[in-house]
């Protein structure tokens, strides 16, 4: 199930029609009140969220989702008319997994939605990853640092898994944006820095395994 929070009726109906026609069950809400009511009854697999909403705006809704241990890892796509670089960075740093600007291609929205759902629900049989005190159970979407379970957003999880699968490989910020976020444009590398900082903090002492390579980027494992 996909939840769409969009106050413009015509846009909401078009997106719901497109998603359902693509075999993706979806329900729409015109604001935070009806959305949160639905969340008490059923947790969706993914949320598509506008920013400019009456009452509680999309960023406030997103922050509430990320503060909830129950919903912290829910995939969220921001779909909004606010398309400046600042707005994109703000959305991503607030915990969005993807960011699309209106008017958006419906085919692209479906493709990104399906890709995000695949990452959120990996196929059974994918490997688990271990590096010193870090243990990642990919199918269960669980991370431990020592004996402590760590709660990561989907994008933090994706970033950690990508680094672990490429242990000791140095990646530039641009490479991480393209590989983890799917962005092939420049100018938003601060998003990577923010996620690395948050990831290190959540991992505690094991966060020291994520190294900054001066002038190049980041890697996990190995020496400084």
FENFEN-V628071 format. One record per backbone hydrogen bond with DSSP energy under -0.5 kcal/mol. CO is the residue of the C=O (numbers start at 0). NH is the residue of the N-H. E is the energy in kcal/mol with one decimal. If there is no record, write none. Layout:
co->{CO/CO}
nh->{NH/NH}
e->{E/E}
//
This chain:
co->{0/0/1/2/3/3/4/6/7/8/9/10/11/12/13/14/15/16/17/18/19/22/24/26/28/30/31/32/33/34/35/36/36/37/37/41/44/45/46/46/47/48/50/50/53/56/57/58/59/60/61/62/63/64/66/67/70/74/75/75/75/76/76/77/79/80/83/84/85/86/87/88/89/90/91/97/99/104/105/106/107/108/109/110/111/112/113/114/115/116/122/128/130/132/132/133/134/134/135/135/136/136/137/141/142/143/143/144/146/147/149/149/152/153/154/155/156/157/158/159/160/161/162/163/165/170/171/172/173/174/175/175/176/176/176/187/188/188/189/190/191/192/193/194/195/196/197/198/199/200/202/203/204/205/206/208/208/210/210/211/212/212/216/217/218/219}
nh->{44/45/26/47/5/28/49/8/11/12/13/14/15/16/17/18/19/20/21/23/22/24/1/3/5/34/35/36/37/38/39/39/40/40/41/43/74/2/48/76/4/78/52/57/31/60/61/62/63/64/65/66/67/67/68/71/73/46/77/96/97/48/78/99/101/82/87/88/89/90/91/92/93/95/94/77/79/108/109/110/111/112/113/114/115/116/117/118/119/120/125/135/133/134/145/130/136/143/128/137/140/141/140/136/149/134/145/147/148/144/142/151/156/157/158/159/160/161/162/163/164/165/165/166/168/217/175/176/177/178/179/180/180/181/182/190/191/192/193/194/195/196/197/198/199/200/201/202/203/203/205/206/207/208/209/210/220/212/218/213/215/216/212/170/210/167}
e->{-3.4/-1.1/-2.6/-3.0/-0.7/-2.5/-2.1/-0.7/-2.9/-2.7/-1.9/-2.5/-2.5/-2.3/-2.3/-2.8/-2.5/-2.2/-1.3/-2.8/-1.4/-0.7/-2.0/-2.7/-2.5/-1.7/-3.0/-1.6/-1.9/-2.0/-1.1/-0.5/-0.6/-1.0/-2.6/-0.5/-0.6/-2.3/-0.5/-2.8/-2.9/-2.4/-1.4/-2.9/-0.5/-2.0/-2.6/-2.4/-1.9/-2.0/-2.4/-1.3/-0.5/-1.2/-0.5/-1.8/-2.1/-2.4/-0.5/-2.4/-1.2/-3.1/-0.5/-3.3/-2.3/-1.1/-2.2/-2.6/-2.6/-2.5/-2.6/-2.9/-1.4/-2.1/-1.1/-2.6/-2.3/-2.2/-2.3/-2.2/-2.8/-2.4/-2.6/-2.2/-2.4/-2.2/-2.1/-1.9/-2.0/-1.6/-1.4/-3.5/-2.7/-0.5/-3.0/-2.7/-0.5/-2.7/-2.4/-0.9/-0.9/-2.1/-0.9/-3.0/-3.3/-2.4/-0.6/-1.7/-0.5/-2.9/-0.7/-0.7/-2.6/-2.8/-2.4/-2.4/-2.7/-2.5/-2.2/-2.6/-2.6/-0.8/-0.6/-1.2/-2.1/-2.6/-2.0/-2.4/-2.2/-2.6/-2.8/-0.9/-1.1/-1.2/-1.9/-1.7/-0.6/-1.6/-2.4/-2.1/-2.6/-2.4/-2.3/-2.7/-2.7/-2.0/-2.3/-2.0/-0.7/-0.7/-1.4/-1.8/-1.5/-1.9/-1.7/-0.8/-2.4/-0.6/-1.9/-0.8/-2.6/-2.2/-2.9/-3.1/-2.7/-2.9}
//
